[in-house]
Amino acid sequence: MPEETRENPVAAIEARHLSRRFGSVAALDDASFAIARGEFVALMGASGSGKTTLMNLLTCLDTPSSGELRLNGVDAAGFDEEARREFRARHIGLVFQQFHLIPYLSALENVMLAQHYHSVTDEASARRALEDVGLAHRLDHLPSELSGGEQQRVCIARALVNEPPLLFADEPTGNLDAENEARVLDILRRLHGEGRTIVMVTHNPALGAYAQRIIRLQHGRIVP
């Protein structure tokens, strides 16, 4: 891992000539960029632009066909499946458009499940994570007893409970009404204010405006 100094800080994410091909199709083609620690960046583009492919690489859900990828200074491009799984558990928080909550587990148990995959469960920290997103009164409720906005906030608590340095949000308000969208975006803005590195995938310019910077993709390539 490279040594970090004040004059030469290690980027949260650094991609160089990153590509992902499926047969003869380049879903992502020669992408180079860096994201600083503590930065809030939106990945934007139309359907089929490559943003989901890029997100899968950045979150270690997939491996690049070529190029370099460093996450918090760690060479992630050559990870095997086990290394990707371990890195995700320790360094990455994921919030999806689809909530992916276990229906027969309470909100608290869903958050504690993320701890189980990380190391050991800690009910007190899981409770604090839910309190931080305004769900102290919903700890024992099942997903079916929660509104869509509340379910998404459970997902955010689940993503944050292990205190990962990198938070990724994939269309985090896509299934929410305007009121709950505003609540979720306020949480993301607060987390950014606390120094969290956030990468958000969206096709919505109004959501992209919440970010400090936008990385745009078109036909698998980064464009101005």
Z-matrix of the N, CA and C atoms (Angstrom, degrees):
N
C 1 1.460
C 2 1.518 1 109.38
N 3 1.344 2 119.32 1 132.92
C 4 1.456 3 120.65 2 -178.65
C 5 1.516 4 111.37 3 -66.18
N 6 1.344 5 115.15 4 148.58
C 7 1.458 6 120.13 5 179.71
C 8 1.512 7 110.03 6 -76.86
N 9 1.320 8 115.63 7 132.67
C 10 1.468 9 120.54 8 -179.87
C 11 1.514 10 109.50 9 -95.83
N 12 1.311 11 116.12 10 132.93
C 13 1.455 12 122.48 11 174.07
C 14 1.514 13 108.40 12 -129.63
N 15 1.328 14 116.81 13 169.43
C 16 1.458 15 120.62 14 178.38
C 17 1.524 16 110.21 15 -63.02
N 18 1.336 17 116.43 16 -35.93
C 19 1.453 18 120.37 17 -179.21
C 20 1.525 19 111.96 18 -79.47
N 21 1.337 20 117.19 19 -22.98
C 22 1.462 21 120.84 20 -176.08
C 23 1.530 22 109.90 21 -135.51
N 24 1.334 23 116.74 22 70.01
C 25 1.470 24 119.41 23 -177.91
C 26 1.525 25 111.40 24 -68.91
N 27 1.345 26 115.18 25 146.73
C 28 1.460 27 120.80 26 176.72
C 29 1.518 28 108.74 27 -78.60
N 30 1.324 29 117.18 28 128.95
C 31 1.457 30 121.06 29 179.21
C 32 1.526 31 110.19 30 -68.60
N 33 1.326 32 116.31 31 151.73
C 34 1.464 33 119.75 32 173.28
C 35 1.521 34 109.93 33 -66.12
N 36 1.337 35 116.65 34 -42.04
C 37 1.467 36 122.34 35 -179.97
C 38 1.521 37 108.00 36 -138.73
N 39 1.323 38 115.55 37 132.71
C 40 1.463 39 120.47 38 175.51
C 41 1.521 40 108.76 39 -138.24
N 42 1.333 41 116.27 40 118.17
C 43 1.467 42 122.18 41 178.69
C 44 1.515 43 109.21 42 -116.72
N 45 1.326 44 115.99 43 136.28
C 46 1.459 45 121.38 44 177.85
C 47 1.523 46 109.11 45 -131.85
N 48 1.323 47 115.35 46 116.51
C 49 1.471 48 122.53 47 177.31
C 50 1.534 49 111.17 48 51.61
N 51 1.325 50 115.00 49 44.13
C 52 1.459 51 121.25 50 -175.64
C 53 1.526 52 110.16 51 -79.72
N 54 1.329 53 116.68 52 129.39
C 55 1.465 54 121.43 53 -179.68
C 56 1.524 55 109.98 54 -137.66
N 57 1.326 56 114.05 55 150.21
C 58 1.474 57 120.09 56 173.10
C 59 1.522 58 107.52 57 -138.09
N 60 1.318 59 115.08 58 119.27
C 61 1.461 60 121.24 59 -178.28
C 62 1.515 61 110.01 60 -115.05
N 63 1.298 62 115.22 61 144.56
C 64 1.455 63 123.46 62 172.47
C 65 1.518 64 106.19 63 -121.23
N 66 1.345 65 115.53 64 97.54
C 67 1.452 66 119.44 65 -172.39
C 68 1.517 67 109.75 66 66.23
N 69 1.310 68 117.12 67 -125.30
C 70 1.465 69 121.29 68 -179.84
C 71 1.526 70 112.79 69 -90.39
N 72 1.336 71 117.11 70 -1.33
C 73 1.468 72 121.34 71 -176.64
C 74 1.522 73 110.02 72 -95.91
N 75 1.325 74 116.63 73 126.06
C 76 1.466 75 121.90 74 176.41
C 77 1.520 76 108.73 75 -94.12
N 78 1.341 77 116.92 76 97.54
C 79 1.464 78 120.80 77 178.62
C 80 1.525 79 110.96 78 -70.23
N 81 1.329 80 115.88 79 -29.92
C 82 1.464 81 121.83 80 173.27
C 83 1.521 82 106.34 81 -137.21
N 84 1.337 83 116.52 82 132.07
C 85 1.464 84 120.01 83 -168.84
C 86 1.524 85 110.96 84 -130.83
N 87 1.346 86 116.67 85 104.55
C 88 1.464 87 122.74 86 169.62
C 89 1.528 88 112.57 87 58.59
N 90 1.316 89 116.62 88 52.49
C 91 1.473 90 121.55 89 -178.76
C 92 1.526 91 110.26 90 -89.30
N 93 1.326 92 115.66 91 127.52
C 94 1.466 93 122.07 92 176.82
C 95 1.525 94 109.35 93 -131.09
N 96 1.321 95 116.72 94 126.58
C 97 1.468 96 121.60 95 179.08
C 98 1.522 97 108.28 96 -169.62
N 99 1.315 98 115.84 97 168.26
C 100 1.462 99 122.04 98 174.89
C 101 1.518 100 108.91 99 -137.04
N 102 1.327 101 115.39 100 147.71
C 103 1.460 102 122.67 101 175.89
C 104 1.519 103 107.08 102 -125.19
N 105 1.323 104 116.09 103 123.90
C 106 1.460 105 121.14 104 -177.57
C 107 1.522 106 110.53 105 -75.31
N 108 1.304 107 115.40 106 155.76
C 109 1.464 108 119.62 107 174.08
C 110 1.525 109 109.48 108 -63.23
N 111 1.320 110 115.18 109 135.41
C 112 1.451 111 120.43 110 -179.95
C 113 1.511 112 114.41 111 83.65
N 114 1.342 113 117.66 112 4.37
C 115 1.454 114 120.77 113 -179.22
C 116 1.532 115 110.28 114 -89.10
N 117 1.329 116 115.92 115 150.12
C 118 1.463 117 123.21 116 176.57
C 119 1.528 118 106.22 117 -113.39
N 120 1.347 119 115.83 118 110.44
C 121 1.462 120 121.96 119 -174.33
C 122 1.522 121 110.01 120 -121.43
N 123 1.317 122 116.48 121 139.28
C 124 1.463 123 122.04 122 174.01
C 125 1.522 124 109.24 123 -105.67
N 126 1.342 125 116.10 124 132.17
C 127 1.467 126 122.01 125 170.53
C 128 1.518 127 106.74 126 -95.91
N 129 1.334 128 116.62 127 119.25
C 130 1.453 129 120.19 128 -174.54
C 131 1.518 130 111.24 129 -127.39
N 132 1.321 131 114.72 130 149.28
C 133 1.454 132 121.20 131 177.31
C 134 1.510 133 109.55 132 167.71
N 135 1.321 134 115.91 133 161.33
C 136 1.459 135 120.92 134 178.74
C 137 1.525 136 110.53 135 -69.96
N 138 1.313 137 116.10 136 169.31
C 139 1.456 138 120.64 137 175.14
C 140 1.524 139 109.53 138 -57.37
N 141 1.330 140 116.44 139 131.92
C 142 1.451 141 120.48 140 -178.57
C 143 1.511 142 114.79 141 86.51
N 144 1.333 143 116.83 142 6.52
C 145 1.469 144 120.44 143 -176.91
C 146 1.523 145 112.88 144 -79.57
N 147 1.332 146 116.82 145 -17.58
C 148 1.454 147 120.56 146 -179.15
C 149 1.505 148 114.91 147 109.68
N 150 1.336 149 117.54 148 0.48
C 151 1.464 150 118.87 149 -174.99
C 152 1.528 151 112.17 150 -68.41
N 153 1.334 152 118.31 151 -36.37
C 154 1.463 153 120.04 152 177.71
C 155 1.522 154 110.54 153 -68.30
N 156 1.325 155 116.92 154 -40.04
C 157 1.462 156 120.54 155 176.25
C 158 1.513 157 110.63 156 -59.68
N 159 1.331 158 116.59 157 -45.72
C 160 1.460 159 120.20 158 178.80
C 161 1.524 160 110.77 159 -63.32
N 162 1.320 161 117.48 160 -42.94
C 163 1.462 162 120.78 161 178.81
C 164 1.524 163 110.53 162 -59.36
N 165 1.320 164 117.80 163 -41.80
C 166 1.467 165 121.09 164 -179.99
C 167 1.529 166 111.49 165 -62.63
N 168 1.322 167 116.92 166 -35.17
C 169 1.460 168 119.98 167 177.25
C 170 1.522 169 111.01 168 -71.33
N 171 1.322 170 116.93 169 -44.00
C 172 1.462 171 120.88 170 -177.22
C 173 1.523 172 112.36 171 -66.71
N 174 1.324 173 117.10 172 -26.78
C 175 1.467 174 121.08 173 -179.15
C 176 1.523 175 112.53 174 -99.17
N 177 1.313 176 116.63 175 10.42
C 178 1.466 177 122.23 176 177.18
C 179 1.522 178 112.59 177 61.79
N 180 1.320 179 117.08 178 28.37
C 181 1.455 180 121.03 179 171.79
C 182 1.527 181 111.06 180 -87.08
N 183 1.330 182 116.07 181 -13.14
C 184 1.460 183 121.73 182 179.48
C 185 1.529 184 107.73 183 -149.71
N 186 1.325 185 116.53 184 167.19
C 187 1.454 186 121.46 185 179.21
C 188 1.532 187 109.93 186 -117.21
N 189 1.327 188 118.02 187 146.30
C 190 1.467 189 120.36 188 -179.22
C 191 1.523 190 112.10 189 -72.34
N 192 1.320 191 115.20 190 153.45
C 193 1.458 192 120.39 191 172.79
C 194 1.519 193 110.82 192 -75.43
N 195 1.336 194 116.77 193 -32.23
C 196 1.461 195 121.65 194 177.77
C 197 1.518 196 108.55 195 -160.38
N 198 1.316 197 115.76 196 165.07
C 199 1.451 198 120.98 197 178.39
C 200 1.518 199 112.64 198 101.67
N 201 1.320 200 115.37 199 178.09
C 202 1.461 201 122.63 200 -177.89
C 203 1.523 202 110.03 201 -114.50
N 204 1.330 203 115.09 202 144.31
C 205 1.467 204 121.54 203 176.33
C 206 1.516 205 108.52 204 -142.90
N 207 1.324 206 115.49 205 120.83
C 208 1.466 207 120.84 206 176.30
C 209 1.517 208 108.39 207 -119.88
N 210 1.327 209 115.38 208 130.52
C 211 1.456 210 122.79 209 179.12
C 212 1.523 211 108.22 210 -117.63
N 213 1.324 212 116.53 211 115.12
C 214 1.467 213 121.78 212 -173.81
C 215 1.519 214 111.25 213 50.34
N 216 1.330 215 115.55 214 40.22
C 217 1.452 216 121.21 215 176.15
C 218 1.512 217 115.67 216 84.75
N 219 1.331 218 117.18 217 -3.50
C 220 1.464 219 121.40 218 -177.95
C 221 1.528 220 109.39 219 -97.37
N 222 1.334 221 116.34 220 133.47
C 223 1.462 222 121.75 221 177.71
C 224 1.523 223 108.69 222 -71.58
N 225 1.350 224 116.25 223 106.85
C 226 1.465 225 121.03 224 -175.82
C 227 1.520 226 113.13 225 -101.26
N 228 1.326 227 118.34 226 -9.04
C 229 1.463 228 120.82 227 -173.95
C 230 1.522 229 112.28 228 -64.86
N 231 1.324 230 116.43 229 -32.24
C 232 1.456 231 119.49 230 -176.02
C 233 1.516 232 114.70 231 -100.25
N 234 1.336 233 117.81 232 11.86
C 235 1.468 234 120.36 233 179.36
C 236 1.523 235 111.11 234 -58.70
N 237 1.338 236 117.45 235 137.85
C 238 1.454 237 119.89 236 166.54
C 239 1.531 238 108.41 237 -83.80
N 240 1.313 239 117.03 238 -179.60
C 241 1.470 240 120.18 239 -173.84
C 242 1.518 241 112.17 240 -60.76
N 243 1.332 242 117.84 241 -41.90
C 244 1.459 243 120.82 242 -179.38
C 245 1.522 244 111.04 243 -66.13
N 246 1.330 245 117.13 244 -41.15
C 247 1.466 246 120.26 245 179.14
C 248 1.522 247 111.02 246 -65.60
N 249 1.331 248 116.55 247 -38.21
C 250 1.464 249 119.87 248 177.62
C 251 1.517 250 110.43 249 -63.89
N 252 1.334 251 116.96 250 -43.75
C 253 1.461 252 120.56 251 -179.88
C 254 1.519 253 111.11 252 -61.71
N 255 1.317 254 116.70 253 -44.53
C 256 1.461 255 120.44 254 -178.61
C 257 1.528 256 111.31 255 -66.70
N 258 1.334 257 116.84 256 -41.23
C 259 1.460 258 119.77 257 179.46
C 260 1.522 259 110.52 258 -64.42
N 261 1.335 260 117.06 259 -43.10
C 262 1.470 261 120.04 260 177.48
C 263 1.516 262 111.11 261 -57.17
N 264 1.321 263 116.54 262 -45.47
C 265 1.462 264 120.63 263 -175.90
C 266 1.523 265 111.83 264 -62.49
N 267 1.324 266 117.02 265 -34.09
C 268 1.460 267 120.69 266 -172.86
C 269 1.533 268 114.30 267 -97.23
N 270 1.315 269 117.21 268 -24.66
C 271 1.457 270 118.71 269 -169.38
C 272 1.527 271 114.93 270 -124.52
N 273 1.328 272 118.85 271 -10.75
C 274 1.464 273 120.62 272 -170.52
C 275 1.523 274 111.03 273 -127.04
N 276 1.328 275 116.03 274 132.32
C 277 1.449 276 122.44 275 170.19
C 278 1.522 277 108.98 276 -109.32
N 279 1.333 278 116.60 277 136.02
C 280 1.460 279 121.57 278 -175.50
C 281 1.521 280 111.06 279 -122.95
N 282 1.331 281 116.12 280 130.30
C 283 1.462 282 122.71 281 173.70
C 284 1.525 283 106.99 282 -122.90
N 285 1.331 284 116.48 283 123.64
C 286 1.460 285 121.56 284 -175.66
C 287 1.525 286 111.16 285 -107.81
N 288 1.336 287 114.97 286 163.16
C 289 1.466 288 120.21 287 172.74
C 290 1.525 289 109.95 288 -65.18
N 291 1.338 290 116.23 289 -44.57
C 292 1.459 291 121.13 290 172.40
C 293 1.526 292 107.70 291 -83.97
N 294 1.320 293 117.77 292 135.08
C 295 1.457 294 120.28 293 -166.69
C 296 1.532 295 113.63 294 -72.97
N 297 1.328 296 118.38 295 -32.87
C 298 1.465 297 122.50 296 178.47
C 299 1.532 298 112.17 297 55.76
N 300 1.320 299 116.29 298 41.36
C 301 1.459 300 120.60 299 174.40
C 302 1.522 301 109.65 300 -90.41
N 303 1.326 302 116.42 301 147.28
C 304 1.464 303 121.50 302 177.81
C 305 1.533 304 107.29 303 -77.16
N 306 1.339 305 118.94 304 118.43
C 307 1.465 306 120.44 305 -168.81
C 308 1.520 307 114.97 306 -65.68
N 309 1.338 308 118.03 307 -26.70
C 310 1.464 309 119.80 308 -176.69
C 311 1.533 310 112.48 309 -96.39
N 312 1.335 311 117.29 310 6.60
C 313 1.457 312 121.45 311 175.92
C 314 1.524 313 109.84 312 -107.62
N 315 1.320 314 116.65 313 145.62
C 316 1.457 315 121.38 314 177.37
C 317 1.523 316 110.01 315 -70.13
N 318 1.328 317 115.82 316 170.48
C 319 1.467 318 119.99 317 176.57
C 320 1.524 319 110.54 318 -56.46
N 321 1.325 320 116.82 319 -45.25
C 322 1.459 321 120.83 320 179.62
C 323 1.525 322 111.00 321 -62.24
N 324 1.315 323 117.48 322 -44.09
C 325 1.466 324 120.95 323 -179.05
C 326 1.523 325 111.59 324 -66.84
N 327 1.334 326 117.45 325 -35.22
C 328 1.463 327 119.82 326 176.71
C 329 1.527 328 110.84 327 -63.09
N 330 1.315 329 117.00 328 -39.77
C 331 1.465 330 119.96 329 178.12
C 332 1.527 331 110.53 330 -69.21
N 333 1.322 332 116.94 331 -41.05
C 334 1.462 333 120.37 332 -179.75
C 335 1.523 334 111.63 333 -66.39
N 336 1.327 335 117.03 334 -25.77
C 337 1.464 336 119.74 335 177.80
C 338 1.531 337 110.51 336 -61.80
N 339 1.317 338 117.50 337 -37.00
C 340 1.468 339 120.55 338 176.90
C 341 1.522 340 110.65 339 -64.04
N 342 1.317 341 117.32 340 -35.29
C 343 1.467 342 120.33 341 176.31
C 344 1.520 343 110.67 342 -65.34
N 345 1.315 344 116.29 343 -38.50
C 346 1.466 345 120.60 344 -179.36
C 347 1.522 346 111.03 345 -58.14
N 348 1.323 347 116.82 346 -42.11
C 349 1.462 348 120.36 347 -179.81
C 350 1.524 349 111.78 348 -72.24
N 351 1.328 350 116.12 349 -21.44
C 352 1.468 351 120.50 350 -179.00
C 353 1.524 352 111.15 351 -84.43
N 354 1.303 353 117.20 352 -52.42
C 355 1.466 354 120.81 353 -177.92
C 356 1.524 355 109.37 354 -163.28
N 357 1.326 356 116.04 355 -91.73
C 358 1.461 357 120.95 356 178.03
C 359 1.518 358 109.02 357 -128.19
N 360 1.326 359 116.28 358 154.32
C 361 1.462 360 120.07 359 -177.80
C 362 1.528 361 110.42 360 -80.76
N 363 1.313 362 114.69 361 149.35
C 364 1.460 363 122.58 362 -179.97
C 365 1.522 364 106.71 363 -142.87
N 366 1.322 365 116.53 364 99.08
C 367 1.460 366 120.48 365 -174.01
C 368 1.521 367 111.70 366 -61.25
N 369 1.326 368 117.10 367 -37.27
C 370 1.464 369 120.08 368 -177.61
C 371 1.531 370 110.83 369 -62.27
N 372 1.321 371 117.83 370 -43.86
C 373 1.467 372 119.38 371 -179.49
C 374 1.520 373 110.89 372 -71.61
N 375 1.334 374 117.77 373 -31.35
C 376 1.470 375 120.29 374 175.63
C 377 1.528 376 110.24 375 -66.07
N 378 1.321 377 116.74 376 -40.12
C 379 1.462 378 120.26 377 176.11
C 380 1.526 379 110.99 378 -62.38
N 381 1.322 380 116.57 379 -42.15
C 382 1.467 381 120.04 380 -179.85
C 383 1.523 382 110.72 381 -64.01
N 384 1.332 383 116.38 382 -38.72
C 385 1.465 384 119.63 383 179.71
C 386 1.523 385 110.93 384 -62.12
N 387 1.326 386 116.72 385 -41.15
C 388 1.466 387 120.83 386 178.17
C 389 1.531 388 111.03 387 -70.65
N 390 1.321 389 116.84 388 -37.15
C 391 1.467 390 119.58 389 176.37
C 392 1.520 391 110.68 390 -62.86
N 393 1.340 392 116.89 391 -37.02
C 394 1.464 393 121.17 392 -178.28
C 395 1.529 394 112.46 393 -64.91
N 396 1.342 395 117.25 394 -24.41
C 397 1.472 396 120.16 395 178.00
C 398 1.527 397 111.36 396 -104.16
N 399 1.337 398 116.13 397 16.49
C 400 1.461 399 120.74 398 173.31
C 401 1.503 400 115.65 399 79.19
N 402 1.336 401 117.47 400 28.63
C 403 1.469 402 119.88 401 -177.01
C 404 1.522 403 112.38 402 -121.45
N 405 1.316 404 117.24 403 31.46
C 406 1.462 405 120.21 404 178.91
C 407 1.524 406 111.65 405 -60.38
N 408 1.337 407 116.57 406 -27.87
C 409 1.463 408 121.33 407 -177.44
C 410 1.529 409 112.76 408 -89.95
N 411 1.339 410 117.85 409 2.58
C 412 1.462 411 121.36 410 -175.77
C 413 1.529 412 112.85 411 -122.06
N 414 1.303 413 117.81 412 17.28
C 415 1.463 414 121.20 413 -173.32
C 416 1.517 415 113.06 414 -57.00
N 417 1.321 416 117.44 415 -39.90
C 418 1.468 417 121.25 416 -172.09
C 419 1.526 418 113.44 417 -97.98
N 420 1.329 419 117.20 418 8.06
C 421 1.459 420 120.38 419 -178.50
C 422 1.523 421 111.08 420 -85.41
N 423 1.329 422 115.99 421 143.28
C 424 1.454 423 121.84 422 173.54
C 425 1.531 424 110.00 423 -76.49
N 426 1.335 425 118.50 424 158.31
C 427 1.465 426 119.86 425 178.10
C 428 1.526 427 113.60 426 -53.14
N 429 1.329 428 117.36 427 -36.98
C 430 1.465 429 120.53 428 -178.88
C 431 1.522 430 112.21 429 -67.03
N 432 1.323 431 117.22 430 -16.45
C 433 1.463 432 122.08 431 179.45
C 434 1.537 433 112.14 432 -96.08
N 435 1.324 434 116.07 433 3.45
C 436 1.464 435 121.17 434 -178.26
C 437 1.523 436 110.21 435 -112.28
N 438 1.328 437 116.38 436 149.54
C 439 1.456 438 120.45 437 173.97
C 440 1.528 439 109.38 438 -71.78
N 441 1.327 440 116.41 439 169.36
C 442 1.456 441 120.08 440 177.95
C 443 1.517 442 112.25 441 -59.62
N 444 1.320 443 116.68 442 -42.22
C 445 1.459 444 120.29 443 178.49
C 446 1.518 445 112.25 444 -64.22
N 447 1.333 446 116.70 445 -38.93
C 448 1.467 447 120.06 446 178.26
C 449 1.521 448 110.73 447 -67.59
N 450 1.332 449 117.26 448 -39.48
C 451 1.463 450 119.78 449 177.14
C 452 1.524 451 110.91 450 -61.80
N 453 1.328 452 116.97 451 -40.52
C 454 1.462 453 118.54 452 179.09
C 455 1.517 454 111.24 453 -66.46
N 456 1.325 455 117.14 454 -34.48
C 457 1.456 456 119.27 455 177.42
C 458 1.529 457 111.31 456 -69.33
N 459 1.338 458 117.40 457 -32.35
C 460 1.470 459 119.86 458 171.81
C 461 1.530 460 109.28 459 -61.20
N 462 1.330 461 116.13 460 -41.42
C 463 1.472 462 120.41 461 179.16
C 464 1.521 463 111.40 462 -62.02
N 465 1.332 464 116.57 463 -39.55
C 466 1.465 465 119.79 464 178.34
C 467 1.527 466 109.97 465 -66.09
N 468 1.334 467 117.12 466 -43.51
C 469 1.463 468 120.27 467 177.15
C 470 1.521 469 110.53 468 -60.41
N 471 1.328 470 116.83 469 -41.97
C 472 1.469 471 121.36 470 178.45
C 473 1.530 472 110.71 471 -61.62
N 474 1.343 473 116.18 472 -40.36
C 475 1.467 474 120.25 473 -179.48
C 476 1.523 475 112.02 474 -68.64
N 477 1.337 476 117.45 475 -27.85
C 478 1.463 477 121.42 476 -173.31
C 479 1.515 478 113.81 477 -98.50
N 480 1.328 479 118.71 478 -12.04
C 481 1.465 480 120.39 479 -168.96
C 482 1.524 481 112.22 480 -62.64
N 483 1.318 482 118.21 481 -30.31
C 484 1.460 483 120.81 482 179.46
C 485 1.528 484 112.55 483 -91.91
N 486 1.339 485 115.92 484 9.25
C 487 1.462 486 123.58 485 177.28
C 488 1.531 487 112.22 486 53.60
N 489 1.333 488 117.51 487 54.44
C 490 1.466 489 119.82 488 179.51
C 491 1.519 490 110.80 489 -72.97
N 492 1.329 491 118.39 490 146.15
C 493 1.465 492 120.07 491 178.70
C 494 1.522 493 113.71 492 -73.69
N 495 1.344 494 117.68 493 -20.11
C 496 1.460 495 122.02 494 -177.60
C 497 1.524 496 109.71 495 -119.14
N 498 1.327 497 117.02 496 125.45
C 499 1.457 498 121.85 497 177.58
C 500 1.522 499 108.92 498 -116.72
N 501 1.342 500 116.41 499 125.60
C 502 1.456 501 122.65 500 178.89
C 503 1.528 502 108.80 501 -116.03
N 504 1.322 503 116.12 502 133.67
C 505 1.462 504 121.76 503 -179.87
C 506 1.525 505 108.55 504 -127.01
N 507 1.322 506 116.55 505 117.36
C 508 1.468 507 122.56 506 -176.84
C 509 1.523 508 108.98 507 -102.07
N 510 1.343 509 117.02 508 103.97
C 511 1.473 510 122.53 509 -176.82
C 512 1.529 511 110.21 510 45.99
N 513 1.334 512 118.15 511 56.41
C 514 1.468 513 120.91 512 -169.73
C 515 1.518 514 115.03 513 -66.17
N 516 1.340 515 118.02 514 -16.43
C 517 1.462 516 119.68 515 -179.43
C 518 1.526 517 111.76 516 -115.73
N 519 1.323 518 116.98 517 13.83
C 520 1.462 519 120.84 518 -174.33
C 521 1.518 520 114.70 519 -61.46
N 522 1.333 521 117.41 520 -26.68
C 523 1.469 522 120.76 521 -178.38
C 524 1.528 523 112.68 522 -107.60
N 525 1.333 524 117.21 523 16.30
C 526 1.455 525 119.99 524 -172.53
C 527 1.525 526 111.70 525 -113.80
N 528 1.349 527 114.65 526 152.94
C 529 1.458 528 118.98 527 173.09
C 530 1.529 529 109.43 528 -77.32
N 531 1.321 530 116.63 529 175.42
C 532 1.461 531 121.33 530 -172.70
C 533 1.532 532 112.21 531 -61.18
N 534 1.331 533 117.10 532 -39.35
C 535 1.463 534 120.10 533 -178.23
C 536 1.517 535 111.25 534 -65.03
N 537 1.337 536 116.56 535 -46.86
C 538 1.461 537 119.60 536 -178.75
C 539 1.522 538 111.58 537 -73.34
N 540 1.329 539 116.88 538 -30.56
C 541 1.464 540 119.62 539 173.65
C 542 1.523 541 110.25 540 -58.52
N 543 1.324 542 116.28 541 -45.17
C 544 1.462 543 120.42 542 179.95
C 545 1.527 544 111.20 543 -62.55
N 546 1.336 545 117.27 544 -38.94
C 547 1.466 546 120.33 545 179.24
C 548 1.521 547 111.45 546 -63.93
N 549 1.336 548 116.09 547 -45.12
C 550 1.467 549 119.90 548 -178.97
C 551 1.520 550 110.27 549 -65.39
N 552 1.322 551 117.40 550 -42.37
C 553 1.459 552 120.25 551 179.54
C 554 1.524 553 111.50 552 -65.97
N 555 1.313 554 117.26 553 -34.68
C 556 1.465 555 120.38 554 176.06
C 557 1.529 556 110.59 555 -64.18
N 558 1.334 557 117.05 556 -38.35
C 559 1.470 558 120.63 557 177.31
C 560 1.526 559 110.19 558 -64.32
N 561 1.341 560 116.96 559 -44.91
C 562 1.463 561 120.03 560 179.03
C 563 1.525 562 111.19 561 -62.42
N 564 1.323 563 116.01 562 -39.96
C 565 1.467 564 119.92 563 179.30
C 566 1.530 565 110.40 564 -65.41
N 567 1.332 566 116.55 565 -39.44
C 568 1.469 567 119.45 566 177.69
C 569 1.527 568 111.01 567 -64.99
N 570 1.330 569 116.58 568 -42.59
C 571 1.464 570 120.21 569 179.50
C 572 1.524 571 110.89 570 -62.74
N 573 1.330 572 116.20 571 -38.82
C 574 1.454 573 119.47 572 176.18
C 575 1.523 574 110.28 573 -63.76
N 576 1.317 575 116.56 574 -40.94
C 577 1.455 576 120.35 575 178.21
C 578 1.514 577 112.87 576 -62.46
N 579 1.330 578 116.62 577 -25.14
C 580 1.464 579 121.62 578 177.77
C 581 1.525 580 112.09 579 -84.96
N 582 1.341 581 117.00 580 -0.02
C 583 1.456 582 120.32 581 176.18
C 584 1.504 583 115.85 582 102.24
N 585 1.331 584 117.57 583 6.91
C 586 1.465 585 120.59 584 -179.28
C 587 1.525 586 110.87 585 -74.40
N 588 1.330 587 117.50 586 139.53
C 589 1.459 588 122.00 587 171.63
C 590 1.523 589 108.18 588 -82.68
N 591 1.340 590 116.98 589 124.02
C 592 1.464 591 121.42 590 -175.47
C 593 1.519 592 109.41 591 -127.50
N 594 1.328 593 115.33 592 131.45
C 595 1.464 594 121.97 593 172.60
C 596 1.525 595 106.83 594 -121.16
N 597 1.323 596 116.47 595 121.95
C 598 1.460 597 121.93 596 -176.99
C 599 1.518 598 110.28 597 -119.45
N 600 1.326 599 116.27 598 126.31
C 601 1.461 600 121.67 599 173.75
C 602 1.520 601 108.68 600 -90.49
N 603 1.322 602 116.52 601 129.21
C 604 1.462 603 119.83 602 176.71
C 605 1.522 604 110.05 603 -157.68
N 606 1.322 605 115.09 604 153.38
C 607 1.466 606 120.58 605 170.93
C 608 1.521 607 110.71 606 -103.41
N 609 1.341 608 116.47 607 -1.53
C 610 1.457 609 123.33 608 -172.44
C 611 1.532 610 110.43 609 -95.42
N 612 1.334 611 118.70 610 113.76
C 613 1.469 612 120.33 611 -179.86
C 614 1.520 613 113.37 612 -58.87
N 615 1.327 614 117.81 613 -31.40
C 616 1.465 615 120.19 614 179.80
C 617 1.530 616 110.82 615 -64.84
N 618 1.348 617 116.79 616 -36.76
C 619 1.465 618 119.85 617 176.19
C 620 1.519 619 110.79 618 -73.38
N 621 1.331 620 116.25 619 -40.16
C 622 1.449 621 119.43 620 179.28
C 623 1.517 622 112.86 621 -59.10
N 624 1.327 623 116.60 622 -27.82
C 625 1.464 624 121.10 623 -179.62
C 626 1.530 625 111.84 624 -66.47
N 627 1.342 626 117.52 625 -19.24
C 628 1.462 627 120.50 626 178.20
C 629 1.528 628 111.56 627 -72.86
N 630 1.322 629 117.47 628 -21.93
C 631 1.459 630 121.71 629 -176.63
C 632 1.522 631 110.90 630 -81.82
N 633 1.333 632 115.42 631 159.98
C 634 1.456 633 120.45 632 174.47
C 635 1.520 634 111.51 633 -72.26
N 636 1.320 635 115.56 634 -32.77
C 637 1.455 636 120.40 635 -172.47
C 638 1.519 637 109.07 636 -149.86
N 639 1.317 638 116.48 637 149.92
C 640 1.458 639 122.03 638 179.30
C 641 1.527 640 109.63 639 -116.83
N 642 1.316 641 116.50 640 131.75
C 643 1.458 642 122.63 641 169.90
C 644 1.524 643 106.21 642 -105.98
N 645 1.322 644 116.56 643 117.60
C 646 1.467 645 121.57 644 -175.66
C 647 1.519 646 110.68 645 -101.55
N 648 1.327 647 114.88 646 139.58
C 649 1.445 648 121.25 647 177.60
C 650 1.513 649 110.83 648 -121.69
N 651 1.322 650 115.51 649 144.43
C 652 1.453 651 121.38 650 177.14
C 653 1.534 652 107.38 651 -148.39
N 654 1.324 653 115.63 652 122.57
C 655 1.469 654 121.83 653 178.94
C 656 1.526 655 110.99 654 52.32
N 657 1.342 656 116.15 655 41.26
C 658 1.449 657 121.01 656 174.60
C 659 1.518 658 116.24 657 82.91
N 660 1.318 659 116.79 658 1.11
C 661 1.460 660 120.15 659 -178.56
C 662 1.535 661 110.61 660 -121.71
N 663 1.328 662 115.45 661 148.56
C 664 1.462 663 120.40 662 174.19
C 665 1.524 664 108.73 663 -76.71
N 666 1.340 665 115.07 664 132.45
C 667 1.464 666 120.86 665 -177.48
C 668 1.527 667 108.83 666 -125.10
N 669 1.347 668 117.52 667 158.82
C 670 1.478 669 121.21 668 179.26
C 671 1.529 670 111.03 669 -63.05
